[in-house]
């Protein structure tokens, strides 16, 4: 299975934008630079809150020259190329523990903030609202908790949001789907909410909501997402009702995963129109009827998983794509009729 969670080359994009010209870095001790002085204050406050750093990644976070700190990258300021500023912070995969200070809001030119795969906890500070240029926010695979960090709803430049594999809980504000984001990864938390009516307003090309407690059903106006949506993964939640036929209008869709939910009814025949579909997972639901032959004839379909449903018939051309584990009359190797199943996987999505 191909990697469905590319960062869309955004980090590479910002590398080009911020580092294609000399950064005009200067020693803040000899040339006063208010932006780097503010950055020094912010990072020193952050260092005070770090409780464990097994790789000594932040050991050189000393002195005023923040541009030489590990994980801190400087570049010309977007509003004045003669001023050096902090553009990127990347602490990925360092196993650092601690919390985030409100002073990080002093990094006014920050475009990328990546701290995935660490042990940061607590909540996302309100000071982040000052990060008006923040484009990528990756807090995934940490120990953050509390309710959905609403401060991210007020970041005007944000395009990439990744808060998966944390301990966030409660409702996800419907406003999230009104933002002009390119990617929404909120899977593997403890969110509990219903798919809102404005879900189809999202401009994201990838939406991953898996492994939460999300109920309801897809809105019938989901076809509004036809021009942008490439991947949607909502597995292991509480989706109910039927799949709307409008799903067949999502012409750019490559991944559609709604496995391990409570879906009923047939697979829409219109799904045979998803010419770019590569991965389709509807396993572990209560779907019924016959599987449309056109689905298994899709030109790019590599994996079609439909086990543990109540389908009444399987086209011959589907056998090459998935193991037969449905309740289909007069066929072997099936689950008992009306059997219920549950799934609680925490594997990375």
VOPAZA-638420 format. One line per field, with one value per residue (C-alpha): residue in one letter; x, y, z. Coordinates in Angstrom, 2 decimals, decimal comma. Each point is the difference from the previous one (the first is absolute). Example, Ala and Ser with C-alpha at 12.3 -4.5 7.8 and 13.67 -1.06 7.14 Angstrom:
2
aa: A  S;
x: 12,30  1,37;
y: -4,50  3,44;
z: 7,80  -0,66;
REM end
This chain:
349
aa: X  X  X  X  X  X  X  X  X  X  X  X  X  X  X  X  X  X  X  X  X  X  X  X  X  X  X  X  X  X  X  X  X  X  X  X  X  X  X  X  X  X  X  X  X  X  X  X  X  X  X  X  X  X  X  X  X  X  X  X  X  X  X  X  X  X  X  X  X  X  X  X  X  X  X  X  X  X  X  X  X  X  X  X  X  X  X  X  X  X  X  X  X  X  X  X  X  X  X  X  X  X  X  X  X  X  X  X  X  X  X  X  X  X  X  X  X  X  X  X  X  X  X  X  X  X  X  X  X  X  X  X  X  X  X  X  X  X  X  X  X  X  X  X  X  X  X  X  X  X  X  X  X  X  X  X  X  X  X  X  X  X  X  X  X  X  X  X  X  X  X  X  X  X  X  X  X  X  X  X  X  X  X  X  X  X  X  X  X  X  X  X  X  X  X  X  X  X  X  X  X  X  X  X  X  X  X  X  X  X  X  X  X  X  X  X  X  X  X  X  X  X  X  X  X  X  X  X  X  X  X  X  X  X  X  X  X  X  X  X  X  X  X  X  X  X  X  X  X  X  X  X  X  X  X  X  X  X  X  X  X  X  X  X  X  X  X  X  X  X  X  X  X  X  X  X  X  X  X  X  X  X  X  X  X  X  X  X  X  X  X  X  X  X  X  X  X  X  X  X  X  X  X  X  X  X  X  X  X  X  X  X  X  X  X  X  X  X  X  X  X  X  X  X  X  X  X  X  X  X  X  X  X  X  X  X  X  X  X  X  X  X  X  X  X  X  X  X  X;
x: 0,00  1,45  0,71  -3,24  1,31  2,51  0,73  -0,80  3,55  -0,81  3,22  1,91  -2,02  0,91  3,63  0,02  -1,88  2,02  3,45  0,41  1,83  2,60  -1,66  1,91  0,53  1,72  1,23  -2,81  2,56  1,66  -2,93  -3,25  -2,81  -3,34  -1,41  2,91  -0,05  -3,66  0,81  2,75  -2,47  -2,59  2,41  1,59  -3,44  -0,67  3,27  -1,04  -3,04  1,90  0,15  1,79  2,30  1,61  1,85  1,26  -1,54  -0,49  3,41  1,21  -3,02  2,29  1,04  -1,75  0,79  -3,25  0,70  2,63  -2,30  -0,82  -3,39  -0,23  0,32  0,29  -0,67  -0,61  -3,22  -2,80  -0,65  3,68  2,71  2,68  -1,39  0,74  -2,80  -0,97  -1,98  -0,02  0,11  0,43  0,43  -1,44  0,88  2,11  -1,95  -0,02  -2,41  -1,49  -2,65  -0,33  0,23  -2,28  3,13  0,27  -2,42  2,99  1,24  -2,04  1,53  -0,17  -1,28  0,62  -0,30  0,71  0,37  -1,41  1,04  0,98  -1,54  -1,37  -3,14  -2,41  -2,00  0,80  0,66  -2,20  3,12  -0,03  -2,69  2,80  1,59  -1,61  2,37  -0,19  -0,58  0,72  -0,84  1,00  -0,55  -0,61  1,04  0,34  -1,95  -2,01  -3,45  -3,04  -2,60  0,63  2,62  -2,27  2,93  0,77  -3,30  1,46  3,19  -0,65  2,86  -0,41  -0,24  1,26  -1,41  1,24  -0,99  -0,47  1,12  -0,60  -2,58  -2,26  -3,63  -3,51  -1,59  1,81  -1,27  -1,90  1,95  2,99  -1,68  -0,50  3,73  2,02  2,25  1,85  0,19  -1,89  1,46  -1,81  -0,11  0,81  -1,26  -3,08  -2,25  -3,75  -2,16  -2,34  1,04  -1,27  -2,22  2,84  2,42  -0,08  1,26  3,50  2,63  2,38  1,40  0,60  -2,33  0,78  -2,40  0,58  -0,01  -2,17  -3,70  -1,55  -3,58  -2,57  0,33  1,50  -2,08  -1,71  1,83  3,37  0,33  1,11  3,38  0,44  2,65  2,30  -0,49  2,55  -0,03  -2,56  0,47  -2,71  0,52  -0,77  -2,54  -3,78  -1,15  -3,54  -2,67  0,73  2,71  -1,51  0,17  1,65  3,27  0,32  0,53  3,34  1,96  3,46  -0,41  2,85  -0,61  -3,41  0,09  -3,13  0,78  -1,12  -3,08  -3,76  -0,87  -3,04  -1,60  1,67  3,15  -1,13  0,36  1,43  3,20  0,82  0,62  2,98  2,55  2,99  -0,81  2,93  -1,06  -3,55  -0,74  -3,57  0,76  -1,70  -3,29  -3,54  -0,15  -2,26  -1,18  2,22  3,44  -0,14  2,16  1,21  1,88  2,32  0,60  1,38  3,30  2,18  -1,59  2,73  -1,70  -3,70  -0,77  -3,64  0,21  -2,53  -3,07  -3,27  0,43  -2,28  2,25  3,54  1,04  2,64  2,37  0,11  1,63  3,46  -0,27  -1,19  -0,51  -3,63  -1,13  -3,52  -3,29  -0,85  -2,50  1,47  3,61  2,56  2,42  -2,50  -0,88  -3,33  -3,03  -0,82  3,34  1,18  3,63  2,06  3,36  2,27  3,22  2,50  2,40  1,34  -2,17;
y: 0,00  3,30  2,62  1,96  2,71  2,05  3,45  1,24  1,22  2,95  -0,22  -0,04  2,95  2,06  -1,05  1,56  3,11  0,71  -1,28  0,74  3,22  0,84  0,25  3,12  -1,57  2,22  -0,46  1,44  0,95  2,50  1,00  0,46  -1,83  0,28  -3,10  -2,21  1,53  -0,96  -3,46  -0,35  0,82  -2,44  -2,90  0,56  -0,10  -3,22  -1,50  0,60  -2,20  -2,93  -2,80  -2,67  0,09  -3,45  0,85  3,36  1,62  3,33  0,00  2,88  2,19  2,48  3,51  2,56  -1,53  -1,97  -0,65  -2,54  -1,89  -3,58  -0,16  3,76  1,35  3,65  1,81  3,49  1,45  -0,08  3,72  1,06  -2,21  1,89  -1,18  -3,50  -1,82  -3,48  -1,70  -3,69  -2,09  -3,75  -2,23  -3,16  -3,40  1,22  -1,56  3,36  0,44  3,21  2,58  2,98  3,57  2,84  1,93  -2,06  2,56  2,37  -1,94  2,29  -1,16  -3,72  -1,93  -3,63  -1,51  -3,75  -1,83  -3,42  -3,20  1,49  -0,03  3,53  0,29  2,61  2,27  2,16  3,51  2,90  1,89  -1,99  2,37  2,48  -2,33  1,69  -1,61  -3,56  -2,28  -3,49  -1,13  -3,57  -0,99  -3,68  -2,94  1,85  0,09  3,19  -0,03  2,08  1,06  0,77  2,80  2,76  2,36  -1,76  1,31  3,51  -0,60  1,79  -1,60  -3,56  -2,66  -3,19  -1,17  -3,22  -0,72  -3,78  -2,46  2,20  0,08  2,78  -0,59  1,40  1,65  1,16  3,48  -0,01  3,14  -2,27  -1,03  3,60  0,72  -0,01  -2,89  -2,45  -2,80  -0,92  -2,82  -0,37  -3,79  -2,08  2,37  -0,15  2,34  -0,57  1,84  -0,39  0,83  3,58  1,35  2,19  -2,94  0,36  3,60  -1,31  0,72  -2,68  -2,59  -2,45  -0,46  -2,65  -0,36  -3,68  -1,54  2,50  -0,12  1,74  -0,82  1,11  -0,34  1,73  2,95  -0,29  3,12  -1,76  0,45  3,58  -1,53  -1,52  2,46  -0,36  -3,19  -2,76  -2,06  -0,50  -2,46  -0,24  -3,60  -1,33  2,60  -0,11  1,02  -1,15  0,17  -0,60  1,21  2,77  -0,52  3,42  -1,65  -1,06  3,65  0,16  -0,40  0,62  -2,47  -2,52  -1,36  -0,62  -1,83  -0,35  -3,41  -1,02  2,19  -0,56  0,68  -1,71  -0,31  -0,68  1,37  2,74  -1,00  3,45  -1,09  -1,66  3,52  0,60  -0,47  1,07  -2,21  -2,14  -1,16  -0,77  -1,39  -0,61  -3,03  -0,67  1,77  -1,23  0,77  -2,18  -0,54  -0,93  1,48  2,07  -1,65  3,37  0,57  -2,95  1,18  3,37  0,50  0,98  -2,01  -1,99  -0,97  -0,51  -1,28  -0,85  -2,84  -0,50  1,56  -1,51  0,29  -2,24  -0,44  0,48  0,62  -2,41  2,82  0,98  -3,23  1,20  3,07  -1,33  -3,15  -1,10  0,38  1,33  -1,64  -1,01  -2,89  -3,38  1,11  -1,35  1,76  2,56  1,47  -1,22  2,00  2,95  -0,34  3,22  1,02  2,68  1,51  2,09  0,30  2,64  -0,64  3,10  1,28;
z: 0,00  -0,94  2,62  0,18  2,26  -1,88  1,21  -3,50  -0,37  2,23  1,95  -3,28  -1,21  3,01  -0,26  -3,47  1,08  3,10  -0,90  -3,70  0,84  2,64  3,36  1,07  3,38  2,47  3,51  2,16  2,64  -2,36  -2,19  1,91  -1,72  1,82  -1,69  1,02  3,47  0,29  -1,31  2,60  2,75  -1,36  -0,37  3,40  1,60  -1,88  1,18  3,62  -0,58  -1,53  2,57  -2,02  -3,02  -0,30  -3,22  1,35  -3,06  1,77  1,67  -2,19  0,71  1,76  -0,88  -2,20  -3,42  -0,35  -3,68  1,04  2,36  -0,92  -1,65  -0,57  -3,53  -0,90  -3,25  -1,36  1,34  -2,59  0,42  -0,02  -1,50  1,94  3,33  1,22  1,79  1,21  -2,77  0,94  3,17  -0,49  3,05  -1,55  1,48  2,92  2,92  1,77  2,91  1,33  -0,76  -2,32  1,34  -0,97  -1,05  -3,20  -1,36  -0,17  -3,05  -2,21  -3,31  0,68  -3,03  1,01  3,48  0,09  3,32  -0,85  1,77  3,34  3,48  0,23  2,10  1,30  -2,28  -3,00  1,36  -0,94  -1,07  -3,26  -1,23  -0,73  -2,56  -3,00  -2,52  1,32  -2,97  1,39  3,53  0,87  3,64  -0,74  2,14  3,29  3,25  -0,44  1,57  0,75  -2,51  -3,65  -0,16  -1,25  -0,42  -3,30  -1,36  0,18  -1,98  -3,32  -1,97  1,25  -2,73  1,63  3,36  1,59  3,62  -0,32  2,69  3,03  2,80  -1,20  0,84  -0,35  -3,01  -3,09  -0,94  -3,27  -0,94  -0,73  -3,24  -1,08  0,03  -3,22  1,05  -2,24  2,56  3,18  2,10  3,34  0,22  3,08  2,66  2,22  -1,94  0,16  -2,51  -2,94  -3,54  -0,33  -2,76  -1,29  -0,38  -3,79  0,29  0,67  -2,65  1,32  -2,37  2,88  2,98  2,60  2,95  0,81  3,47  1,82  0,89  -2,98  -0,84  -2,51  -3,75  -2,99  -1,20  -3,37  -1,21  0,28  -3,76  0,78  0,85  -3,46  -1,13  3,00  2,03  -0,69  3,19  2,75  2,86  2,63  1,13  3,49  1,03  0,26  -3,47  -0,67  -2,68  -3,67  -2,32  -2,14  -3,78  -0,29  1,07  -3,62  -0,92  1,86  -3,20  1,52  2,85  0,33  3,53  1,58  3,35  2,12  1,47  3,50  0,27  0,09  -3,62  -1,48  -3,40  -3,35  -1,54  -2,39  -3,63  -0,59  1,75  -3,29  -1,31  2,31  -2,78  2,13  3,00  1,17  3,47  1,12  3,46  1,15  2,20  3,35  -0,62  -0,62  -3,69  -2,13  -3,56  -2,92  -0,54  -3,21  -2,64  -1,20  3,27  -0,58  -3,57  1,07  -1,87  2,97  2,81  1,77  3,26  0,64  3,51  0,67  2,52  2,78  -1,53  -1,19  -3,73  -2,04  -3,02  -1,18  -3,59  -1,28  -0,81  3,70  1,16  -1,00  2,23  3,36  2,03  0,14  3,61  -0,45  0,72  -3,55  -0,46  -1,00  0,42  2,44  2,37  1,20  3,34  1,47  -1,07  2,26  1,80  1,55  0,20  1,63  -0,60  2,18  -1,94  0,99  -2,83  -1,76  -2,81;
REM end
